[in-house]
């Protein structure tokens, strides 16, 4: 049975990891920085060598196209992202991009022409580490976010996406929202411990859980740290600490599926000897069921209000971003399941706990994902790792799922390599 070139895929992953490499063994390629542009340029070079043609849309999403026998047909697409967290790993996102490239390389090696075209996609700003929200490029492509909103998103230094696209040369002409794909498949590390703990190398992903990002602001009263007795204080920090503890307790009430995270916290006008009066923090809620995450938010607001009233502070909670639970297309999920069964790889069905570009694509076209384990379940961490054999198995599954959707014809010789239509040479 046809399989990908495991050594070539691993070599490509390790070479890409040298761009933005950190001292701790990870990668720093924030979206639309010089490092991100360098990673895209290397990917574009490999695509050109594989005979693909490149294009870029108005939000910087990069597309590499392999022609099909019926070239006007909607393409079967696959990909992920090359941007990383500030101290990210070597596999998050990039594995999906290079696994898709390896699918194309393998088809070239085997002399296989597909009926439908194939497109590999690099989505802009998936991580949300530089610009918010996360998955910005795929949201604009799928029409989930207006293009102007995406282009006007700004980083901590006030640089807009539009400015960063111009600076890196990735302000393209391809239309946004984009042309509908026949199907979209995305390979990814799990970013959690389930597959590894179960000793299973492949996850057949049936959908993504609901995600809700909230912004909370707690306001009390500034006062002198040395002259204000404890009973007279309206301390925003201690109120926030109690709210954080209430969140942790709430997660247990909605467990094991309910997840709660406070990822960022900041005190305005902070001073060592002044009682904190104005504090903001972020909340990340997750649950596979929309009704349960709605209930989580209701409980959160009730408990926050009670804490604020008792401590003499005010609390405001606003929505930052909401992503409903997203089931994947049954036919695409079946294509993944059929591929893994034909390859005789151990597998299990799993719901994605993380947000992925595939979540937005699922609102736009038939979509499914393939998961592989990551070592110790670690991701968004310099120590993020994956086993070469798992990397290869996931790409094998991606290959056959895409072939099932795209159709195949054998031809006598491999396509000639061309640099035509490559604007990144």
C-alpha positions as CSV (number, residue, x, y, z in Angstrom):
1,X,0.0,0.0,0.0
2,X,1.3,3.4,-1.0
3,X,3.1,5.3,1.9
4,X,4.8,8.6,2.2
5,X,8.6,9.1,2.4
6,X,9.0,9.2,6.2
7,X,12.7,10.2,6.1
8,X,12.0,13.1,3.7
9,X,9.1,14.4,5.8
10,X,11.1,14.3,9.0
11,X,14.0,16.1,7.3
12,X,11.7,18.8,6.1
13,X,10.2,19.3,9.6
14,X,13.7,19.6,11.1
15,X,14.9,22.0,8.5
16,X,11.8,24.2,9.0
17,X,12.5,24.1,12.7
18,X,15.8,25.9,12.2
19,X,13.9,29.1,11.2
20,X,13.2,31.0,14.4
21,X,14.9,28.3,16.5
22,X,15.1,29.1,20.2
23,X,17.8,28.2,22.7
24,X,15.4,25.8,24.5
25,X,15.0,23.7,21.4
26,X,11.7,25.2,20.3
27,X,10.7,27.8,17.6
28,X,9.6,31.4,17.6
29,X,7.9,32.4,14.4
30,X,5.2,35.0,15.2
31,X,2.7,35.7,12.5
32,X,3.9,38.0,9.7
33,X,7.4,38.6,11.2
34,X,10.6,38.1,9.3
35,X,10.9,34.6,10.7
36,X,7.4,33.7,9.6
37,X,8.2,35.1,6.1
38,X,11.4,33.1,6.0
39,X,9.5,29.9,6.9
40,X,6.9,30.7,4.1
41,X,9.8,31.3,1.7
42,X,11.3,27.9,2.4
43,X,7.9,26.2,2.0
44,X,7.4,28.1,-1.3
45,X,10.8,26.9,-2.5
46,X,9.8,23.3,-1.8
47,X,6.4,23.7,-3.5
48,X,8.1,25.1,-6.6
49,X,10.5,22.1,-6.7
50,X,7.4,19.8,-6.5
51,X,5.8,21.5,-9.5
52,X,3.2,23.5,-7.6
53,X,1.9,27.0,-8.4
54,X,1.6,29.6,-5.7
55,X,-0.9,32.3,-4.9
56,X,-1.7,34.5,-1.9
57,X,-5.0,36.0,-0.8
58,X,-5.7,39.4,0.7
59,X,-5.2,38.3,4.3
60,X,-1.9,36.6,3.5
61,X,-3.1,32.9,3.3
62,X,-0.7,31.1,1.0
63,X,-1.9,28.4,-1.5
64,X,0.1,25.9,-3.4
65,X,-1.8,24.1,-6.2
66,X,-1.2,20.8,-7.9
67,X,-3.3,20.5,-11.1
68,X,-5.8,17.7,-11.4
69,X,-7.1,15.9,-14.5
70,X,-10.4,17.9,-14.1
71,X,-8.6,21.1,-13.3
72,X,-11.7,23.3,-13.1
73,X,-13.1,21.1,-10.3
74,X,-13.0,22.4,-6.7
75,X,-9.7,21.4,-5.1
76,X,-9.2,19.0,-2.2
77,X,-7.2,21.0,0.2
78,X,-5.0,20.4,3.2
79,X,-2.7,22.4,5.4
80,X,-2.3,24.3,8.7
81,X,0.0,27.1,9.8
82,X,3.7,28.0,10.1
83,X,3.4,30.7,12.8
84,X,4.1,29.7,16.4
85,X,3.7,30.7,20.0
86,X,6.5,33.0,21.4
87,X,8.1,29.8,22.8
88,X,6.5,27.3,20.6
89,X,7.4,23.8,19.3
90,X,8.5,22.2,16.1
91,X,5.3,20.4,15.2
92,X,2.3,22.5,16.1
93,X,0.8,23.7,12.7
94,X,3.9,23.0,10.7
95,X,3.3,19.3,10.7
96,X,0.0,19.8,8.9
97,X,1.6,22.0,6.2
98,X,4.5,19.7,5.6
99,X,2.5,16.5,5.8
100,X,0.3,17.9,3.0
101,X,3.4,18.7,1.0
102,X,4.7,15.2,1.5
103,X,1.4,13.9,0.2
104,X,2.0,15.8,-3.0
105,X,5.6,14.7,-3.2
106,X,4.5,11.1,-2.8
107,X,2.0,11.4,-5.6
108,X,4.7,12.9,-7.8
109,X,7.0,10.0,-7.0
110,X,4.4,7.4,-7.7
111,X,3.2,9.0,-10.9
112,X,-0.3,9.5,-9.7
113,X,-2.6,12.2,-11.2
114,X,-5.7,13.1,-9.2
115,X,-9.0,13.9,-10.8
116,X,-9.5,17.0,-8.7
117,X,-6.8,19.5,-8.0
118,X,-5.0,19.5,-4.7
119,X,-4.2,22.7,-2.8
120,X,-1.9,23.1,0.3
121,X,-2.7,26.0,2.5
122,X,-0.6,28.0,5.0
123,X,-3.1,30.0,7.1
124,X,-2.2,33.4,8.5
125,X,-2.0,34.0,12.2
126,X,-3.5,30.7,13.5
127,X,-1.9,31.0,16.9
128,X,-3.3,34.4,17.9
129,X,0.0,35.0,19.7
130,X,0.7,38.3,17.7
131,X,-2.8,39.3,16.5
132,X,-6.1,38.3,18.0
133,X,-8.3,36.5,17.5
134,X,-6.6,33.2,16.7
135,X,-7.2,31.5,13.4
136,X,-7.6,34.9,11.8
137,X,-6.6,33.9,8.2
138,X,-8.9,31.0,8.0
139,X,-11.8,33.0,9.6
140,X,-11.5,35.6,6.9
141,X,-11.2,33.0,4.1
142,X,-14.3,31.2,5.3
143,X,-16.3,34.4,5.8
144,X,-16.5,34.0,9.5
145,X,-14.7,37.3,10.0
146,X,-15.0,40.4,7.7
147,X,-11.8,41.0,5.7
148,X,-11.5,44.6,7.0
149,X,-11.8,43.4,10.6
150,X,-9.0,40.9,10.0
151,X,-6.8,43.5,8.3
152,X,-7.3,46.0,11.1
153,X,-6.4,43.7,13.9
154,X,-3.3,45.1,15.7
155,X,-0.5,43.6,17.8
156,X,0.8,44.9,21.1
157,X,2.9,47.6,19.3
158,X,-0.1,48.9,17.3
159,X,1.0,47.3,14.0
160,X,-2.0,46.1,11.9
161,X,-2.3,42.9,10.0
162,X,-2.5,45.1,6.8
163,X,0.8,46.8,7.7
164,X,2.5,43.4,8.5
165,X,1.3,42.0,5.2
166,X,2.8,44.9,3.3
167,X,6.1,44.7,5.3
168,X,6.5,40.9,4.6
169,X,5.3,41.0,1.0
170,X,2.3,38.8,1.6
171,X,-0.5,41.2,0.7
172,X,-1.9,39.1,-2.1
173,X,-4.7,39.5,-4.7
174,X,-6.6,36.2,-4.3
175,X,-10.2,36.9,-3.2
176,X,-11.4,36.7,0.4
177,X,-13.7,35.0,1.2
178,X,-12.1,32.3,-0.9
179,X,-13.3,29.7,-3.4
180,X,-15.0,26.8,-1.7
181,X,-12.9,23.6,-1.5
182,X,-14.3,20.2,-2.4
183,X,-13.0,19.1,1.0
184,X,-10.4,20.1,3.6
185,X,-8.3,17.8,5.6
186,X,-5.9,18.9,8.4
187,X,-3.2,16.8,10.1
188,X,-2.1,17.9,13.5
189,X,-0.4,16.8,16.7
190,X,-3.1,16.2,19.4
191,X,-1.7,18.9,21.8
192,X,-2.9,16.7,24.7
193,X,-2.1,13.4,26.3
194,X,-5.1,11.2,25.3
195,X,-3.6,9.3,22.4
196,X,-0.2,8.8,24.0
197,X,-1.8,7.6,27.2
198,X,-4.0,5.2,25.3
199,X,-1.1,3.9,23.2
200,X,-2.9,4.9,20.0
201,X,-0.9,6.5,17.1
202,X,-3.9,7.9,15.2
203,X,-6.9,10.0,16.2
204,X,-9.8,10.2,13.9
205,X,-11.2,13.6,14.8
206,X,-15.0,13.9,14.7
207,X,-15.2,17.6,15.5
208,X,-14.0,20.5,17.7
209,X,-15.3,21.5,21.2
210,X,-16.9,24.8,22.0
211,X,-14.5,27.6,23.0
212,X,-15.4,30.8,24.7
213,X,-12.9,33.6,25.4
214,X,-14.0,36.2,28.0
215,X,-12.3,39.4,29.2
216,X,-12.9,40.2,32.9
217,X,-12.1,43.6,34.5
218,X,-12.2,44.0,38.3
219,X,-12.2,47.5,39.8
220,X,-11.7,48.4,43.4
221,X,-10.0,51.3,45.1
222,X,-6.4,52.3,45.2
223,X,-5.1,53.0,48.7
224,X,-1.8,53.1,50.7
225,X,-0.5,49.6,51.5
226,X,0.8,50.7,54.9
227,X,-2.0,52.8,56.3
228,X,-5.2,51.0,55.1
229,X,-6.4,48.2,57.5
230,X,-7.4,45.0,55.8
231,X,-11.2,45.3,56.6
232,X,-11.3,48.7,54.8
233,X,-9.7,47.6,51.6
234,X,-11.4,47.1,48.2
235,X,-8.6,45.1,46.7
236,X,-9.1,44.1,43.1
237,X,-6.2,41.6,43.2
238,X,-7.5,39.6,46.1
239,X,-11.0,39.6,44.6
240,X,-9.5,38.3,41.4
241,X,-7.7,35.6,43.2
242,X,-10.9,34.4,44.8
243,X,-12.6,34.5,41.3
244,X,-9.8,32.4,39.9
245,X,-10.3,29.8,42.7
246,X,-14.0,29.9,42.0
247,X,-13.2,29.1,38.3
248,X,-11.1,26.1,39.3
249,X,-13.9,24.8,41.5
250,X,-16.5,25.4,38.7
251,X,-14.4,23.3,36.3
252,X,-14.7,20.4,38.6
253,X,-18.5,20.8,38.6
254,X,-18.5,20.5,34.8
255,X,-15.7,17.8,34.6
256,X,-14.2,16.0,33.1
257,X,-15.0,17.7,29.8
258,X,-15.2,21.3,31.2
259,X,-11.9,23.2,31.0
260,X,-11.1,26.6,32.5
261,X,-7.9,28.7,32.0
262,X,-6.8,32.1,33.1
263,X,-4.1,32.9,30.6
264,X,-3.3,36.6,31.1
265,X,-3.5,39.0,34.0
266,X,-2.5,42.6,34.4
267,X,-2.8,45.4,37.0
268,X,-3.2,49.0,35.7
269,X,-1.0,51.6,37.3
270,X,0.6,49.0,39.5
271,X,2.9,50.0,42.3
272,X,4.6,48.0,45.0
273,X,3.0,49.9,47.9
274,X,-0.4,50.6,46.4
275,X,-3.5,48.4,46.7
276,X,-4.5,47.1,43.3
277,X,-7.5,49.0,42.1
278,X,-7.9,48.0,38.4
279,X,-7.1,44.6,37.2
280,X,-7.9,42.7,33.9
281,X,-7.7,39.0,33.2
282,X,-8.6,36.6,30.4
283,X,-10.8,33.5,30.7
284,X,-10.8,30.5,28.4
285,X,-13.8,28.1,28.7
286,X,-14.0,24.9,26.8
287,X,-16.6,22.1,26.6
288,X,-17.7,19.7,23.8
289,X,-21.4,20.7,24.3
290,X,-22.7,24.2,23.6
291,X,-25.4,24.0,26.3
292,X,-22.9,23.1,28.9
293,X,-20.5,25.9,28.0
294,X,-23.4,28.3,28.2
295,X,-24.1,27.0,31.6
296,X,-20.5,27.4,32.6
297,X,-20.6,31.0,31.7
298,X,-23.8,31.6,33.6
299,X,-22.3,30.0,36.8
300,X,-19.1,32.0,36.3
301,X,-21.1,35.3,36.2
302,X,-23.1,34.4,39.2
303,X,-20.1,33.5,41.3
304,X,-18.1,36.6,40.2
305,X,-21.0,38.9,41.0
306,X,-21.3,37.4,44.5
307,X,-17.5,37.8,45.2
308,X,-17.5,41.4,43.9
309,X,-20.4,42.4,46.1
310,X,-18.9,40.9,49.2
311,X,-15.5,42.5,48.6
312,X,-16.8,45.9,47.6
313,X,-15.5,45.8,44.0
314,X,-17.1,45.7,40.6
315,X,-16.6,43.1,37.9
316,X,-17.4,43.3,34.2
317,X,-17.2,40.2,31.9
318,X,-17.3,40.7,28.1
319,X,-17.1,38.2,25.2
320,X,-13.9,38.4,23.3
321,X,-14.4,35.4,21.0
322,X,-16.9,32.5,20.7
323,X,-16.5,29.3,18.7
324,X,-19.4,26.9,18.9
325,X,-18.9,23.1,19.1
326,X,-18.2,22.1,15.5
327,X,-19.0,18.6,14.1
328,X,-16.9,17.5,11.1
329,X,-18.4,16.2,7.9
330,X,-19.4,12.6,8.2
331,X,-18.1,11.7,4.7
332,X,-14.7,13.2,5.4
333,X,-14.4,11.6,8.8
334,X,-15.3,8.3,7.1
335,X,-12.5,8.9,4.5
336,X,-10.0,9.3,7.4
337,X,-11.4,6.2,9.2
338,X,-11.3,4.1,6.0
339,X,-7.7,5.2,5.4
340,X,-6.5,4.3,8.9
341,X,-8.3,0.9,8.7
342,X,-6.9,0.1,5.3
343,X,-3.4,0.9,6.7
344,X,-4.2,-1.2,9.8
345,X,-3.0,1.5,12.2
346,X,-4.4,1.4,15.8
347,X,-6.8,4.4,16.2
348,X,-9.6,6.0,18.1
349,X,-12.2,8.7,17.6
350,X,-11.5,11.9,19.4
351,X,-12.9,15.4,19.7
352,X,-10.4,18.3,19.3
353,X,-9.8,20.2,22.5
354,X,-7.9,23.0,20.7
355,X,-9.0,25.4,18.1
356,X,-7.8,24.8,14.6
357,X,-8.2,26.3,11.2
358,X,-10.3,23.3,10.4
359,X,-12.9,24.5,12.8
360,X,-13.5,27.6,10.6
361,X,-13.3,25.5,7.4
362,X,-16.0,23.1,8.7
363,X,-18.4,26.0,8.4
364,X,-17.5,26.5,4.8
365,X,-16.8,23.1,3.2
366,X,-16.6,19.4,4.2
367,X,-13.8,19.0,6.7
368,X,-12.0,16.4,8.9
369,X,-8.8,16.1,10.8
370,X,-6.1,13.5,11.6
371,X,-4.4,13.6,15.0
372,X,-1.1,12.0,16.0
373,X,0.3,11.9,19.6
374,X,2.7,14.4,21.0
375,X,5.2,13.4,23.6
376,X,3.9,13.8,27.2
377,X,0.9,15.7,25.7
378,X,3.0,18.9,25.5
379,X,2.3,21.7,23.0
380,X,2.8,25.5,23.0
381,X,6.1,24.6,24.7
382,X,9.7,24.5,23.5
383,X,9.8,20.8,24.6
384,X,7.0,19.9,22.2
385,X,7.9,16.7,20.4
386,X,6.5,13.8,18.3
387,X,7.9,10.4,17.3
388,X,9.0,9.9,13.7
389,X,6.9,6.8,13.3
390,X,3.8,8.7,14.4
391,X,4.6,11.6,12.1
392,X,4.8,9.1,9.2
393,X,1.6,7.3,10.1
394,X,-0.4,10.4,10.3
395,X,0.8,11.5,6.8
396,X,0.0,8.1,5.4
397,X,-3.6,8.5,6.6
398,X,-3.8,12.0,5.2
399,X,-2.5,10.7,1.9
400,X,-5.2,8.1,1.5
401,X,-8.0,10.2,2.8
402,X,-7.2,12.9,0.3
403,X,-6.8,10.4,-2.5
404,X,-10.2,9.0,-1.7
405,X,-11.7,12.4,-2.1
406,X,-9.6,13.6,-5.1
407,X,-9.7,10.4,-7.2
408,X,-6.7,9.0,-8.9
409,X,-5.3,8.1,-12.3
410,X,-1.9,6.6,-13.0
411,X,0.3,8.3,-15.6
412,X,3.5,7.3,-17.2
413,X,5.9,9.9,-15.8
414,X,6.1,12.3,-13.0
415,X,5.3,16.0,-13.7
416,X,8.0,18.3,-14.6
417,X,9.2,20.8,-12.0
418,X,8.3,24.4,-12.7
419,X,9.0,27.7,-11.1
420,X,6.2,29.3,-13.0
421,X,3.9,31.6,-11.0
422,X,6.1,31.6,-7.9
423,X,6.3,35.1,-6.6
424,X,8.6,34.2,-3.7
425,X,11.8,33.1,-5.5
